[in-house]
């Protein structure tokens, strides 16, 4: 308990209970009270209330915007994704899906979409392929149909957009001399992202390792060990004029001269 008087802390927070109107209010008070202990991995959750199940939405991995003049929605952004990885699959970028930023979405699964409606209403409970009627102009004449396989969440695509944005910003600012990677947690997903982004950048002069928003875990020492590998020697081969280091990823020498 870090030497704190738990009963005294409880007495200090108890008067707040009279202001509680919902279980979530009580959880907030309990969370503030537990925080007094200044200890990690102490959580408050659940309780005697239920959260309704959210409906599945057949998301396209894109953003809609309203053209108020035309009274129609159009595609404002399509997340790039990495379609070779299932968790980063971006539906509208897959082979055979003929749609582009700026195209108007005029109907969803045969139901016309107008500016006074909400496209996400028409995408509710869609777990099967979704057909869009689209056109480069806000009219049905000349429109075409495209079908995509939806995803239930765009969280991973948004995360990837942030990572690639930071990577590209660094490339432009330092002319590609400094690498960048983000580690989302210190577990299996974090290892996955580290390996994916680290090894292609080991010959750069520097590396920004971003752990903002890291979810925690227990592999930080494994990652530090790889970031702190010491140069033991160099290798020169007859097949290339490019020398290498041993071990290959070495913090003391990103490139042999």
C-alpha positions as CSV (number, residue, x, y, z in Angstrom):
1,X,0.0,0.0,0.0
2,X,3.1,2.3,-0.2
3,X,2.6,3.2,3.4
4,X,-0.7,5.0,2.9
5,X,-3.6,4.8,5.3
6,X,-6.2,3.1,3.1
7,X,-9.1,3.7,5.5
8,X,-8.3,7.4,5.7
9,X,-8.2,7.7,1.9
10,X,-11.6,5.9,1.8
11,X,-13.0,8.3,4.3
12,X,-11.8,11.3,2.3
13,X,-13.5,10.1,-0.9
14,X,-16.7,8.7,0.7
15,X,-18.6,12.1,0.7
16,X,-18.4,12.0,-3.1
17,X,-20.7,9.0,-3.2
18,X,-23.7,11.1,-2.6
19,X,-23.1,12.8,-6.0
20,X,-23.0,9.5,-7.9
21,X,-25.9,9.0,-10.3
22,X,-24.6,6.0,-12.3
23,X,-22.3,3.1,-11.9
24,X,-19.8,4.8,-14.3
25,X,-19.7,7.8,-11.8
26,X,-18.9,5.4,-9.0
27,X,-16.1,3.8,-11.0
28,X,-14.7,7.2,-11.7
29,X,-14.6,8.0,-7.9
30,X,-13.0,4.6,-7.2
31,X,-10.4,5.2,-9.9
32,X,-9.5,8.5,-8.4
33,X,-9.2,6.9,-4.9
34,X,-7.0,4.0,-6.1
35,X,-4.8,6.5,-7.9
36,X,-3.8,7.9,-4.5
37,X,-1.7,4.8,-4.0
38,X,0.6,5.8,-6.8
39,X,0.9,2.2,-8.1
40,X,0.7,0.8,-11.5
41,X,-1.5,-2.1,-12.7
42,X,-4.4,-1.2,-10.4
43,X,-7.7,-1.0,-12.4
44,X,-11.3,-0.2,-11.9
45,X,-13.8,-1.6,-14.4
46,X,-17.2,-3.3,-14.8
47,X,-19.9,-3.1,-12.2
48,X,-23.7,-3.6,-12.1
49,X,-24.5,-2.0,-15.5
50,X,-24.6,-3.2,-19.1
51,X,-23.3,-1.5,-22.2
52,X,-25.4,-2.3,-25.3
53,X,-23.8,-4.3,-28.0
54,X,-22.6,-1.9,-30.8
55,X,-23.9,-2.8,-34.3
56,X,-21.4,-4.1,-36.8
57,X,-20.6,-1.6,-39.5
58,X,-19.2,-2.7,-42.9
59,X,-16.4,-0.1,-43.0
60,X,-14.6,0.7,-46.3
61,X,-11.4,2.0,-44.8
62,X,-12.1,5.4,-46.1
63,X,-13.6,8.8,-45.1
64,X,-16.8,10.3,-46.5
65,X,-17.4,14.0,-47.0
66,X,-20.6,15.8,-47.8
67,X,-20.8,18.0,-50.9
68,X,-23.5,20.3,-49.6
69,X,-23.9,21.9,-53.0
70,X,-24.6,18.6,-54.8
71,X,-26.4,17.0,-51.8
72,X,-24.2,13.9,-52.1
73,X,-21.4,12.2,-50.3
74,X,-18.0,11.6,-51.9
75,X,-14.9,9.8,-50.9
76,X,-12.5,12.2,-49.2
77,X,-9.7,9.8,-48.2
78,X,-8.8,6.1,-48.8
79,X,-6.5,4.6,-46.2
80,X,-3.5,3.2,-48.0
81,X,-3.2,0.1,-45.8
82,X,-0.8,-2.8,-46.3
83,X,-2.9,-5.4,-48.0
84,X,-0.3,-8.1,-47.6
85,X,-1.1,-8.0,-43.9
86,X,-4.7,-9.0,-43.0
87,X,-4.9,-6.6,-40.1
88,X,-3.9,-3.7,-42.3
89,X,-6.2,-4.6,-45.2
90,X,-7.8,-1.6,-46.8
91,X,-10.9,-2.7,-48.7
92,X,-11.1,0.0,-51.3
93,X,-7.5,-0.5,-52.4
94,X,-7.9,-4.2,-53.2
95,X,-7.6,-5.6,-56.7
96,X,-10.8,-5.1,-58.7
97,X,-12.3,-2.3,-56.5
98,X,-12.6,0.6,-59.0
99,X,-13.0,3.6,-56.8
100,X,-10.9,6.8,-56.2
101,X,-10.8,9.8,-53.9
102,X,-13.3,12.3,-55.2
103,X,-15.8,9.7,-56.5
104,X,-19.4,10.2,-55.3
105,X,-21.1,7.4,-53.5
106,X,-24.7,7.5,-54.8
107,X,-26.1,4.2,-53.3
108,X,-25.1,1.5,-50.9
109,X,-26.4,-2.0,-51.6
110,X,-29.1,-0.6,-53.8
111,X,-30.4,2.0,-51.4
112,X,-29.8,5.6,-52.6
113,X,-27.6,7.7,-50.4
114,X,-28.4,11.4,-50.3
115,X,-26.9,14.3,-48.4
116,X,-29.6,14.3,-45.7
117,X,-28.8,10.7,-44.8
118,X,-25.8,9.1,-43.1
119,X,-23.7,6.6,-45.0
120,X,-22.9,4.7,-41.9
121,X,-26.6,4.1,-41.3
122,X,-26.6,2.2,-44.6
123,X,-23.5,0.3,-43.6
124,X,-24.9,-1.0,-40.3
125,X,-24.9,-4.8,-39.9
126,X,-23.0,-5.3,-43.1
127,X,-20.7,-8.3,-42.7
128,X,-20.9,-9.5,-46.3
129,X,-19.5,-7.8,-49.5
130,X,-21.0,-4.3,-49.9
131,X,-21.8,-2.9,-53.3
132,X,-21.5,0.9,-53.9
133,X,-22.9,2.8,-56.9
134,X,-20.2,5.4,-57.6
135,X,-19.6,8.1,-60.2
136,X,-17.0,10.9,-60.8
137,X,-20.0,13.3,-60.8
138,X,-22.9,13.5,-58.4
139,X,-25.4,12.0,-60.8
140,X,-26.7,8.5,-61.4
141,X,-26.2,8.7,-65.1
142,X,-23.1,6.8,-66.1
143,X,-22.6,5.5,-62.5
144,X,-20.8,2.1,-62.0
145,X,-21.0,-0.5,-59.3
146,X,-18.0,-1.6,-57.2
147,X,-18.0,-4.2,-54.5
148,X,-15.7,-4.5,-51.5
149,X,-15.3,-6.8,-48.6
150,X,-15.8,-4.7,-45.4
151,X,-13.8,-4.6,-42.2
152,X,-15.4,-4.1,-38.7
153,X,-12.8,-1.7,-37.4
154,X,-10.5,1.0,-39.0
155,X,-8.4,1.3,-35.9
156,X,-5.4,-0.6,-37.3
157,X,-5.6,1.5,-40.6
158,X,-5.6,4.7,-38.6
159,X,-2.6,3.5,-36.6
160,X,-0.7,2.6,-39.8
161,X,-1.6,6.0,-41.3
162,X,0.0,7.7,-38.3
163,X,3.1,5.6,-38.4
164,X,3.7,6.1,-42.1
165,X,3.0,9.8,-41.8
166,X,5.7,10.1,-39.2
167,X,8.1,8.0,-41.2
168,X,7.6,10.1,-44.4
169,X,7.9,13.3,-42.4
170,X,11.3,12.2,-41.1
171,X,12.4,11.1,-44.6
172,X,11.6,14.6,-45.9
173,X,13.2,16.4,-43.0
174,X,16.5,14.5,-42.8
175,X,16.7,13.3,-46.4
176,X,16.3,9.7,-45.3
177,X,19.3,9.6,-43.0
178,X,17.3,8.9,-39.8
179,X,14.8,6.1,-39.5
180,X,11.6,5.9,-37.5
181,X,9.5,3.2,-35.9
182,X,6.7,3.0,-33.4
183,X,6.2,0.3,-30.8
184,X,2.6,0.0,-29.8
185,X,3.2,-2.3,-26.8
186,X,5.7,-4.6,-25.2
187,X,4.1,-7.8,-26.3
188,X,3.6,-9.8,-29.4
189,X,2.1,-6.9,-31.5
190,X,5.0,-4.7,-30.4
191,X,7.6,-7.3,-31.5
192,X,5.8,-7.7,-34.8
193,X,5.9,-3.9,-35.5
194,X,9.5,-3.7,-34.3
195,X,10.8,-6.4,-36.6
196,X,8.8,-5.1,-39.5
197,X,10.2,-1.6,-39.3
198,X,13.6,-2.0,-37.6
199,X,15.5,-4.3,-39.9
200,X,14.9,-2.4,-43.2
201,X,16.3,0.7,-41.5
202,X,19.4,-0.7,-39.7
203,X,21.9,1.0,-42.1
204,X,20.5,4.5,-41.4
205,X,22.6,7.0,-39.4
206,X,20.1,7.2,-36.6
207,X,16.7,5.8,-35.5
208,X,13.8,7.4,-33.7
209,X,12.1,4.8,-31.5
210,X,8.6,6.1,-30.7
211,X,6.9,4.5,-27.7
212,X,4.2,7.1,-27.1
213,X,0.9,5.4,-26.2
214,X,2.7,2.1,-25.6
215,X,0.3,-0.4,-24.0
216,X,3.0,-2.1,-21.8
217,X,4.2,-5.6,-21.5
218,X,7.4,-7.4,-20.8
219,X,9.7,-7.4,-23.9
220,X,11.3,-4.0,-23.5
221,X,14.7,-5.7,-22.6
222,X,14.5,-7.8,-25.7
223,X,14.1,-4.7,-27.8
224,X,16.8,-2.7,-26.0
225,X,19.2,-5.6,-26.5
226,X,18.7,-5.4,-30.3
227,X,19.0,-1.6,-30.3
228,X,22.2,-1.8,-28.4
229,X,24.1,-4.5,-30.4
230,X,27.8,-3.7,-30.4
231,X,29.9,-3.9,-33.5
232,X,32.3,-6.9,-33.4
233,X,33.7,-6.9,-36.9
234,X,33.2,-6.2,-40.5
235,X,32.7,-8.4,-43.5
236,X,33.9,-7.9,-47.1
237,X,32.6,-10.2,-49.9
238,X,33.7,-10.8,-53.4
239,X,30.1,-10.4,-54.7
240,X,29.7,-6.8,-53.6
241,X,31.6,-3.7,-52.9
242,X,29.2,-3.0,-50.0
243,X,30.8,-4.1,-46.7
244,X,28.7,-5.4,-43.8
245,X,28.8,-5.5,-40.0
246,X,28.8,-8.4,-37.6
247,X,26.3,-8.6,-36.0
248,X,24.3,-7.2,-38.9
249,X,22.3,-4.7,-36.9
250,X,24.9,-2.8,-34.9
251,X,24.3,0.4,-32.9
252,X,28.0,1.5,-33.1
253,X,28.2,1.4,-36.9
254,X,25.3,1.9,-39.1
255,X,27.4,1.8,-42.2
256,X,31.0,0.7,-42.9
257,X,33.3,3.0,-44.9
